[in-house]
């Protein structure tokens, strides 16, 4: 399925370092391409700057969808937060 892009959207989410809350997120979108999963989210409130310095692999994105009530989680492989927007690459889990 080369060239095919899929998206998943949600109303809220959270970035965590183990049990510690790193950032509370508002609306988010995950774009899935042949290269992987890319997350873009609006940051709501303060960000734990110390936790963002951890290895990205220690961070996990938790997201939920309002329409289904389903909650997902994906490990983070890279992270950037600037101007109230979070960009991250996620690892697909089986």
C-alpha positions as CSV (number, residue, x, y, z in Angstrom):
1,X,0.0,0.0,0.0
2,X,2.7,2.4,-1.0
3,X,1.5,6.0,-1.0
4,X,-1.6,5.4,1.1
5,X,-2.1,7.7,4.1
6,X,-4.5,7.1,7.0
7,X,-5.4,9.4,9.8
8,X,-6.8,9.0,13.3
9,X,-8.1,11.9,15.3
10,X,-9.0,12.4,18.9
11,X,-10.3,15.0,21.3
12,X,-7.8,14.7,24.1
13,X,-4.6,12.9,25.1
14,X,-1.7,12.9,27.4
15,X,2.1,12.4,27.1
16,X,3.5,10.5,30.1
17,X,6.9,9.5,31.4
18,X,6.1,6.3,33.3
19,X,3.4,7.5,35.7
20,X,4.4,11.2,35.5
21,X,2.3,13.5,33.4
22,X,4.5,15.4,30.9
23,X,1.8,17.3,28.9
24,X,-2.0,17.3,28.7
25,X,-3.1,17.4,25.1
26,X,-6.2,18.7,23.4
27,X,-7.2,17.7,19.8
28,X,-4.7,15.4,18.1
29,X,-4.1,13.8,14.8
30,X,-2.0,10.7,14.0
31,X,-1.0,10.3,10.3
32,X,0.0,6.8,9.3
33,X,2.1,6.4,6.2
34,X,4.4,3.7,5.0
35,X,7.1,5.5,7.0
36,X,5.4,5.2,10.4
37,X,3.1,7.2,12.7
38,X,3.3,11.0,13.1
39,X,1.5,12.7,15.9
40,X,0.4,16.4,16.0
41,X,-1.4,17.7,19.0
42,X,-2.4,21.0,20.7
43,X,-0.8,21.3,24.1
44,X,-3.2,22.4,26.9
45,X,-1.6,23.8,30.0
46,X,2.0,23.6,31.2
47,X,4.7,21.1,30.0
48,X,7.0,19.3,32.3
49,X,10.2,20.5,30.7
50,X,12.4,18.1,32.7
51,X,10.5,15.1,31.5
52,X,10.8,16.2,27.9
53,X,14.6,15.8,28.2
54,X,14.2,12.1,28.8
55,X,15.0,9.6,26.1
56,X,11.9,9.8,23.8
57,X,11.6,6.0,24.1
58,X,10.8,6.5,27.8
59,X,7.7,8.6,26.8
60,X,4.2,7.2,25.9
61,X,1.3,9.0,24.2
62,X,-2.2,8.1,25.4
63,X,-5.1,9.2,23.3
64,X,-8.8,8.8,23.3
65,X,-11.6,9.2,20.7
66,X,-14.8,10.9,21.8
67,X,-16.9,8.9,19.3
68,X,-15.9,5.4,20.4
69,X,-14.5,5.9,23.9
70,X,-11.5,3.8,22.9
71,X,-8.2,4.7,24.5
72,X,-4.9,3.9,22.8
73,X,-1.2,4.2,23.7
74,X,1.9,4.4,21.6
75,X,5.6,4.6,22.5
76,X,7.3,7.8,21.4
77,X,10.4,7.7,19.3
78,X,11.0,11.4,18.8
79,X,9.5,14.6,20.3
80,X,9.3,18.3,19.6
81,X,7.2,20.8,21.4
82,X,7.0,24.5,20.2
83,X,4.5,27.2,20.2
84,X,1.8,25.1,21.9
85,X,2.1,22.3,19.4
86,X,3.5,18.8,20.0
87,X,5.0,16.8,17.1
88,X,6.1,13.3,17.7
89,X,6.9,10.1,15.9
90,X,5.3,7.0,17.4
91,X,6.1,3.3,17.3
92,X,3.4,1.0,16.1
93,X,2.5,-1.6,18.6
94,X,1.2,-5.1,17.9
